[in-house]
Amino acid sequence: MTRLHDDVRLAGAYQAGNGMPESSLRAWAGLIASFAPRPAPAVLEIGAGTGMFCAALARWQRAAPVLGVDPSVPMLEQARRHNAHPGVHYVVGSAEAVPTRAQSFDLALLSRVVHHLPDRPSCARELARVLRPGGVAVIRTTFRERLDALVYDYWPRLRAVDEQRFPGREEVLADFTRAGFAVREVTSFAQPVTPGLRAYHERMSTRPQSKFGCLTTEEFENGLRRLAGDAASEPAAAPWPVPERYDLAVLALD
């Protein structure tokens, strides 16, 4: 597998291929910020990617400051291009060595990144270092036991791939509780990511997620063809919104 943080093509496709309608992004930002221990929290995002959540939290939830950390220079270039905000700063760094002083943040967000971490226990210990007393870590992911995204209907082998890549709920919670966190809540939340199947087809055609690299060209094209057929049958005047559900683990420092 290639070094994902050096993948310029993926970084270029990621913003358009993983965005969501403004109403959905605002709903997510509001939910994430609701777990912070105070209004206008100082926020750290690990694996910030192209900065979608960093900018949303600064813009709509008055988070300040917001630090977006990612090992990918190409991703952060896209973040500065698409999601610049005066309250947001993007830096190269890793989940195991965040380039900031101790007790700097109220809220840490890990969105769709926990399965990429090479050392979750080290990440948990690092978040315990950089969060203030009473600080909260929000993990937005899909636990192995609950893989239910629409993408698997068209590329079923991706489910098997993700069953190997994604950790289970108890694994993640155990890593963080050993680092001093207490489980506050585990829930899930769904919002539309595209207004219909046609838009979803357009999005998937760019292979906007790293897991598509596991498919052969034939597998990808076959799935895309099936998706195109379903999208063609969608009523133009009444498209079928495509939701995505994610699990949220909310953990607080004792």
Contacts in CASP RR format, 6 or more apart in sequence:
PFRMAT RR
TARGET T0000
AUTHOR 0000-0000-0000
METHOD contacts of the structure
MODEL  1
MTRLHDDVRLAGAYQAGNGMPESSLRAWAGLIASFAPRPAPAVLEIGAGT
GMFCAALARWQRAAPVLGVDPSVPMLEQARRHNAHPGVHYVVGSAEAVPT
RAQSFDLALLSRVVHHLPDRPSCARELARVLRPGGVAVIRTTFRERLDAL
VYDYWPRLRAVDEQRFPGREEVLADFTRAGFAVREVTSFAQPVTPGLRAY
HERMSTRPQSKFGCLTTEEFENGLRRLAGDAASEPAAAPWPVPERYDLAV
LALD
4 10 0 8 1.000
4 72 0 8 1.000
4 116 0 8 1.000
4 210 0 8 1.000
5 70 0 8 1.000
5 71 0 8 1.000
5 72 0 8 1.000
5 73 0 8 1.000
5 74 0 8 1.000
5 75 0 8 1.000
6 72 0 8 1.000
6 73 0 8 1.000
6 74 0 8 1.000
7 72 0 8 1.000
7 74 0 8 1.000
7 210 0 8 1.000
8 74 0 8 1.000
10 74 0 8 1.000
10 207 0 8 1.000
10 208 0 8 1.000
10 210 0 8 1.000
11 50 0 8 1.000
11 72 0 8 1.000
11 74 0 8 1.000
11 75 0 8 1.000
11 77 0 8 1.000
11 78 0 8 1.000
12 74 0 8 1.000
12 78 0 8 1.000
13 206 0 8 1.000
13 207 0 8 1.000
13 208 0 8 1.000
14 49 0 8 1.000
14 50 0 8 1.000
14 75 0 8 1.000
14 78 0 8 1.000
14 208 0 8 1.000
15 50 0 8 1.000
15 52 0 8 1.000
15 78 0 8 1.000
15 82 0 8 1.000
16 203 0 8 1.000
16 206 0 8 1.000
16 208 0 8 1.000
17 203 0 8 1.000
17 206 0 8 1.000
17 208 0 8 1.000
18 50 0 8 1.000
18 52 0 8 1.000
18 208 0 8 1.000
18 209 0 8 1.000
19 25 0 8 1.000
19 52 0 8 1.000
19 193 0 8 1.000
20 28 0 8 1.000
20 191 0 8 1.000
20 192 0 8 1.000
20 193 0 8 1.000
20 194 0 8 1.000
21 192 0 8 1.000
21 193 0 8 1.000
21 194 0 8 1.000
21 195 0 8 1.000
23 191 0 8 1.000
24 191 0 8 1.000
24 192 0 8 1.000
24 193 0 8 1.000
25 52 0 8 1.000
25 56 0 8 1.000
26 56 0 8 1.000
26 60 0 8 1.000
27 189 0 8 1.000
27 191 0 8 1.000
28 53 0 8 1.000
28 56 0 8 1.000
28 189 0 8 1.000
28 191 0 8 1.000
29 53 0 8 1.000
29 56 0 8 1.000
29 57 0 8 1.000
29 59 0 8 1.000
29 60 0 8 1.000
29 61 0 8 1.000
30 60 0 8 1.000
30 61 0 8 1.000
31 189 0 8 1.000
31 248 0 8 1.000
32 53 0 8 1.000
32 57 0 8 1.000
32 61 0 8 1.000
32 107 0 8 1.000
32 109 0 8 1.000
32 138 0 8 1.000
32 140 0 8 1.000
33 41 0 8 1.000
33 57 0 8 1.000
33 61 0 8 1.000
33 63 0 8 1.000
33 107 0 8 1.000
35 107 0 8 1.000
35 136 0 8 1.000
35 138 0 8 1.000
35 184 0 8 1.000
35 185 0 8 1.000
35 250 0 8 1.000
36 43 0 8 1.000
36 63 0 8 1.000
36 106 0 8 1.000
36 107 0 8 1.000
36 135 0 8 1.000
36 136 0 8 1.000
37 106 0 8 1.000
37 107 0 8 1.000
37 132 0 8 1.000
37 134 0 8 1.000
37 135 0 8 1.000
37 136 0 8 1.000
37 252 0 8 1.000
38 106 0 8 1.000
39 62 0 8 1.000
40 61 0 8 1.000
40 62 0 8 1.000
40 63 0 8 1.000
40 64 0 8 1.000
41 61 0 8 1.000
41 63 0 8 1.000
41 105 0 8 1.000
41 106 0 8 1.000
41 107 0 8 1.000
42 63 0 8 1.000
42 64 0 8 1.000
42 65 0 8 1.000
42 66 0 8 1.000
42 104 0 8 1.000
42 105 0 8 1.000
42 106 0 8 1.000
42 107 0 8 1.000
42 132 0 8 1.000
43 54 0 8 1.000
43 57 0 8 1.000
43 58 0 8 1.000
43 63 0 8 1.000
43 65 0 8 1.000
43 66 0 8 1.000
43 67 0 8 1.000
43 105 0 8 1.000
43 106 0 8 1.000
43 107 0 8 1.000
43 108 0 8 1.000
43 109 0 8 1.000
44 66 0 8 1.000
44 67 0 8 1.000
44 68 0 8 1.000
44 69 0 8 1.000
44 98 0 8 1.000
44 100 0 8 1.000
44 104 0 8 1.000
44 105 0 8 1.000
44 107 0 8 1.000
44 108 0 8 1.000
44 109 0 8 1.000
44 127 0 8 1.000
44 130 0 8 1.000
44 131 0 8 1.000
45 51 0 8 1.000
45 53 0 8 1.000
45 54 0 8 1.000
45 66 0 8 1.000
45 67 0 8 1.000
45 68 0 8 1.000
45 69 0 8 1.000
45 108 0 8 1.000
45 109 0 8 1.000
45 110 0 8 1.000
45 111 0 8 1.000
46 68 0 8 1.000
46 69 0 8 1.000
46 95 0 8 1.000
46 98 0 8 1.000
46 108 0 8 1.000
46 109 0 8 1.000
46 110 0 8 1.000
46 113 0 8 1.000
46 123 0 8 1.000
46 127 0 8 1.000
47 68 0 8 1.000
47 69 0 8 1.000
47 70 0 8 1.000
47 71 0 8 1.000
47 95 0 8 1.000
47 110 0 8 1.000
47 111 0 8 1.000
47 113 0 8 1.000
47 116 0 8 1.000
48 54 0 8 1.000
48 68 0 8 1.000
48 69 0 8 1.000
48 70 0 8 1.000
48 75 0 8 1.000
48 76 0 8 1.000
48 79 0 8 1.000
48 90 0 8 1.000
49 70 0 8 1.000
49 72 0 8 1.000
49 75 0 8 1.000
49 76 0 8 1.000
49 78 0 8 1.000
49 79 0 8 1.000
50 75 0 8 1.000
50 78 0 8 1.000
50 79 0 8 1.000
50 82 0 8 1.000
50 83 0 8 1.000
51 68 0 8 1.000
51 79 0 8 1.000
51 82 0 8 1.000
51 83 0 8 1.000
51 88 0 8 1.000
51 90 0 8 1.000
52 83 0 8 1.000
53 109 0 8 1.000
53 111 0 8 1.000
54 66 0 8 1.000
54 68 0 8 1.000
54 79 0 8 1.000
54 83 0 8 1.000
54 85 0 8 1.000
54 88 0 8 1.000
54 90 0 8 1.000
55 83 0 8 1.000
55 84 0 8 1.000
55 85 0 8 1.000
55 88 0 8 1.000
57 63 0 8 1.000
57 66 0 8 1.000
57 109 0 8 1.000
58 64 0 8 1.000
58 66 0 8 1.000
58 85 0 8 1.000
58 87 0 8 1.000
58 88 0 8 1.000
59 85 0 8 1.000
63 107 0 8 1.000
64 87 0 8 1.000
65 87 0 8 1.000
65 88 0 8 1.000
65 89 0 8 1.000
66 85 0 8 1.000
66 87 0 8 1.000
66 88 0 8 1.000
66 89 0 8 1.000
67 88 0 8 1.000
67 89 0 8 1.000
67 90 0 8 1.000
67 91 0 8 1.000
67 100 0 8 1.000
67 104 0 8 1.000
67 105 0 8 1.000
68 79 0 8 1.000
68 88 0 8 1.000
68 89 0 8 1.000
68 90 0 8 1.000
68 91 0 8 1.000
69 90 0 8 1.000
69 91 0 8 1.000
69 92 0 8 1.000
69 93 0 8 1.000
69 94 0 8 1.000
69 95 0 8 1.000
69 98 0 8 1.000
69 99 0 8 1.000
70 76 0 8 1.000
70 79 0 8 1.000
70 90 0 8 1.000
70 92 0 8 1.000
70 93 0 8 1.000
71 92 0 8 1.000
71 93 0 8 1.000
71 94 0 8 1.000
72 92 0 8 1.000
73 92 0 8 1.000
76 90 0 8 1.000
76 91 0 8 1.000
76 92 0 8 1.000
79 90 0 8 1.000
80 90 0 8 1.000
91 99 0 8 1.000
92 99 0 8 1.000
93 99 0 8 1.000
95 110 0 8 1.000
95 113 0 8 1.000
95 117 0 8 1.000
95 119 0 8 1.000
95 122 0 8 1.000
95 123 0 8 1.000
95 126 0 8 1.000
96 118 0 8 1.000
96 119 0 8 1.000
96 122 0 8 1.000
96 123 0 8 1.000
96 126 0 8 1.000
97 126 0 8 1.000
98 126 0 8 1.000
98 127 0 8 1.000
98 129 0 8 1.000
98 130 0 8 1.000
100 130 0 8 1.000
101 130 0 8 1.000
102 129 0 8 1.000
102 130 0 8 1.000
103 129 0 8 1.000
103 130 0 8 1.000
103 131 0 8 1.000
103 132 0 8 1.000
103 133 0 8 1.000
104 130 0 8 1.000
104 132 0 8 1.000
105 130 0 8 1.000
105 131 0 8 1.000
105 132 0 8 1.000
105 135 0 8 1.000
106 131 0 8 1.000
106 132 0 8 1.000
106 135 0 8 1.000
106 136 0 8 1.000
107 131 0 8 1.000
107 135 0 8 1.000
107 136 0 8 1.000
107 137 0 8 1.000
107 138 0 8 1.000
108 127 0 8 1.000
108 130 0 8 1.000
108 131 0 8 1.000
108 135 0 8 1.000
108 136 0 8 1.000
108 137 0 8 1.000
108 138 0 8 1.000
109 137 0 8 1.000
109 138 0 8 1.000
109 140 0 8 1.000
110 123 0 8 1.000
110 137 0 8 1.000
110 138 0 8 1.000
110 139 0 8 1.000
110 140 0 8 1.000
110 141 0 8 1.000
111 140 0 8 1.000
111 141 0 8 1.000
112 140 0 8 1.000
112 141 0 8 1.000
112 246 0 8 1.000
113 141 0 8 1.000
114 120 0 8 1.000
114 139 0 8 1.000
114 141 0 8 1.000
114 167 0 8 1.000
114 172 0 8 1.000
115 141 0 8 1.000
115 162 0 8 1.000
115 165 0 8 1.000
115 166 0 8 1.000
115 167 0 8 1.000
117 123 0 8 1.000
120 167 0 8 1.000
120 171 0 8 1.000
120 172 0 8 1.000
120 175 0 8 1.000
121 175 0 8 1.000
121 178 0 8 1.000
121 179 0 8 1.000
123 175 0 8 1.000
124 137 0 8 1.000
124 175 0 8 1.000
124 176 0 8 1.000
124 178 0 8 1.000
124 179 0 8 1.000
124 180 0 8 1.000
124 181 0 8 1.000
125 179 0 8 1.000
127 137 0 8 1.000
127 176 0 8 1.000
127 179 0 8 1.000
127 181 0 8 1.000
128 179 0 8 1.000
128 180 0 8 1.000
128 181 0 8 1.000
128 253 0 8 1.000
131 137 0 8 1.000
131 253 0 8 1.000
132 253 0 8 1.000
133 253 0 8 1.000
134 252 0 8 1.000
134 253 0 8 1.000
134 254 0 8 1.000
135 252 0 8 1.000
135 253 0 8 1.000
136 184 0 8 1.000
136 250 0 8 1.000
136 251 0 8 1.000
136 252 0 8 1.000
136 253 0 8 1.000
137 176 0 8 1.000
137 181 0 8 1.000
137 250 0 8 1.000
137 251 0 8 1.000
137 252 0 8 1.000
138 248 0 8 1.000
138 249 0 8 1.000
138 250 0 8 1.000
138 251 0 8 1.000
139 172 0 8 1.000
139 176 0 8 1.000
139 248 0 8 1.000
139 249 0 8 1.000
139 250 0 8 1.000
139 251 0 8 1.000
140 246 0 8 1.000
140 247 0 8 1.000
140 248 0 8 1.000
141 166 0 8 1.000
141 167 0 8 1.000
141 172 0 8 1.000
141 246 0 8 1.000
141 247 0 8 1.000
141 249 0 8 1.000
142 148 0 8 1.000
142 149 0 8 1.000
142 162 0 8 1.000
142 166 0 8 1.000
142 245 0 8 1.000
142 246 0 8 1.000
142 247 0 8 1.000
143 166 0 8 1.000
143 167 0 8 1.000
143 168 0 8 1.000
143 169 0 8 1.000
143 172 0 8 1.000
143 247 0 8 1.000
144 162 0 8 1.000
144 163 0 8 1.000
144 166 0 8 1.000
144 167 0 8 1.000
144 168 0 8 1.000
144 169 0 8 1.000
145 168 0 8 1.000
145 169 0 8 1.000
146 188 0 8 1.000
146 247 0 8 1.000
147 159 0 8 1.000
147 162 0 8 1.000
147 163 0 8 1.000
147 166 0 8 1.000
148 245 0 8 1.000
149 244 0 8 1.000
149 245 0 8 1.000
150 200 0 8 1.000
150 242 0 8 1.000
150 244 0 8 1.000
151 158 0 8 1.000
151 204 0 8 1.000
152 158 0 8 1.000
152 159 0 8 1.000
154 204 0 8 1.000
154 223 0 8 1.000
154 224 0 8 1.000
154 226 0 8 1.000
154 227 0 8 1.000
155 212 0 8 1.000
155 215 0 8 1.000
155 219 0 8 1.000
155 220 0 8 1.000
155 223 0 8 1.000
157 214 0 8 1.000
157 215 0 8 1.000
157 219 0 8 1.000
158 211 0 8 1.000
158 212 0 8 1.000
158 214 0 8 1.000
158 215 0 8 1.000
161 211 0 8 1.000
161 214 0 8 1.000
162 211 0 8 1.000
165 211 0 8 1.000
169 186 0 8 1.000
169 247 0 8 1.000
169 249 0 8 1.000
172 249 0 8 1.000
173 183 0 8 1.000
173 186 0 8 1.000
173 249 0 8 1.000
173 251 0 8 1.000
176 183 0 8 1.000
176 249 0 8 1.000
176 251 0 8 1.000
177 183 0 8 1.000
177 251 0 8 1.000
180 253 0 8 1.000
180 254 0 8 1.000
181 251 0 8 1.000
181 252 0 8 1.000
181 253 0 8 1.000
181 254 0 8 1.000
182 251 0 8 1.000
182 252 0 8 1.000
182 253 0 8 1.000
182 254 0 8 1.000
183 249 0 8 1.000
183 250 0 8 1.000
183 251 0 8 1.000
184 250 0 8 1.000
184 251 0 8 1.000
184 252 0 8 1.000
185 248 0 8 1.000
185 249 0 8 1.000
185 250 0 8 1.000
186 247 0 8 1.000
186 248 0 8 1.000
186 249 0 8 1.000
186 250 0 8 1.000
187 247 0 8 1.000
187 248 0 8 1.000
187 250 0 8 1.000
188 245 0 8 1.000
188 246 0 8 1.000
188 247 0 8 1.000
188 248 0 8 1.000
189 245 0 8 1.000
189 246 0 8 1.000
189 248 0 8 1.000
190 243 0 8 1.000
190 244 0 8 1.000
190 245 0 8 1.000
190 246 0 8 1.000
191 243 0 8 1.000
191 244 0 8 1.000
192 241 0 8 1.000
192 242 0 8 1.000
192 243 0 8 1.000
192 244 0 8 1.000
193 200 0 8 1.000
193 203 0 8 1.000
193 242 0 8 1.000
193 243 0 8 1.000
193 244 0 8 1.000
194 200 0 8 1.000
194 203 0 8 1.000
194 241 0 8 1.000
194 242 0 8 1.000
195 239 0 8 1.000
195 241 0 8 1.000
195 242 0 8 1.000
196 231 0 8 1.000
196 234 0 8 1.000
196 239 0 8 1.000
196 240 0 8 1.000
196 241 0 8 1.000
196 242 0 8 1.000
197 227 0 8 1.000
197 230 0 8 1.000
197 231 0 8 1.000
197 234 0 8 1.000
197 239 0 8 1.000
197 240 0 8 1.000
197 242 0 8 1.000
198 231 0 8 1.000
198 234 0 8 1.000
198 239 0 8 1.000
199 239 0 8 1.000
199 242 0 8 1.000
200 227 0 8 1.000
200 231 0 8 1.000
200 242 0 8 1.000
201 224 0 8 1.000
201 227 0 8 1.000
201 228 0 8 1.000
201 231 0 8 1.000
204 224 0 8 1.000
204 227 0 8 1.000
205 224 0 8 1.000
207 213 0 8 1.000
207 220 0 8 1.000
212 220 0 8 1.000
234 240 0 8 1.000
END
